[in-house]
Amino acid sequence: DGYFEQVVRQCRYSSKDLQGIEFIDSYVFNKAEYVRFNSTVGKYVGYTELGVKNAEAWNKGPELAVELGELERYCKLNAPIDYSA
């Protein structure tokens, strides 16, 4: 009954010194992840035919620069809050 689309943004911390932080931005359609940005990899990776096309386009466009900045802006900025909880 309809379609389901979701974006899941995660900060994964492996230590408190902020050196092991990983930012992951996953795009999901009907419960299947089709493209993901991972700060460790440094680019988008597609998992379906559509995801591969999106990844190729986004890796060449301004979307990649935005994602590369999210580790600093989103994860490292909020790390003290996450660790205090």
ChimeraX attribute file (.defattr): number of C-alpha atoms within 10 A of each C-alpha:
attribute: neighborCount
match mode: 1-to-1
recipient: residues
	/A:1	3
	/A:2	4
	/A:3	7
	/A:4	10
	/A:5	11
	/A:6	13
	/A:7	13
	/A:8	11
	/A:9	15
	/A:10	15
	/A:11	19
	/A:12	13
	/A:13	18
	/A:14	11
	/A:15	10
	/A:16	11
	/A:17	9
	/A:18	13
	/A:19	10
	/A:20	11
	/A:21	20
	/A:22	18
	/A:23	25
	/A:24	22
	/A:25	18
	/A:26	18
	/A:27	19
	/A:28	17
	/A:29	13
	/A:30	11
	/A:31	11
	/A:32	13
	/A:33	18
	/A:34	20
	/A:35	23
	/A:36	23
	/A:37	23
	/A:38	18
	/A:39	19
	/A:40	13
	/A:41	11
	/A:42	14
	/A:43	19
	/A:44	25
	/A:45	21
	/A:46	18
	/A:47	15
	/A:48	13
	/A:49	11
	/A:50	11
	/A:51	19
	/A:52	17
	/A:53	14
	/A:54	17
	/A:55	23
	/A:56	14
	/A:57	14
	/A:58	18
	/A:59	17
	/A:60	11
	/A:61	11
	/A:62	10
	/A:63	14
	/A:64	17
	/A:65	14
	/A:66	11
	/A:67	23
	/A:68	17
	/A:69	13
	/A:70	17
	/A:71	20
	/A:72	13
	/A:73	12
	/A:74	15
	/A:75	22
	/A:76	19
	/A:77	12
	/A:78	12
	/A:79	17
	/A:80	12
	/A:81	9
	/A:82	12
	/A:83	10
	/A:84	6
	/A:85	5
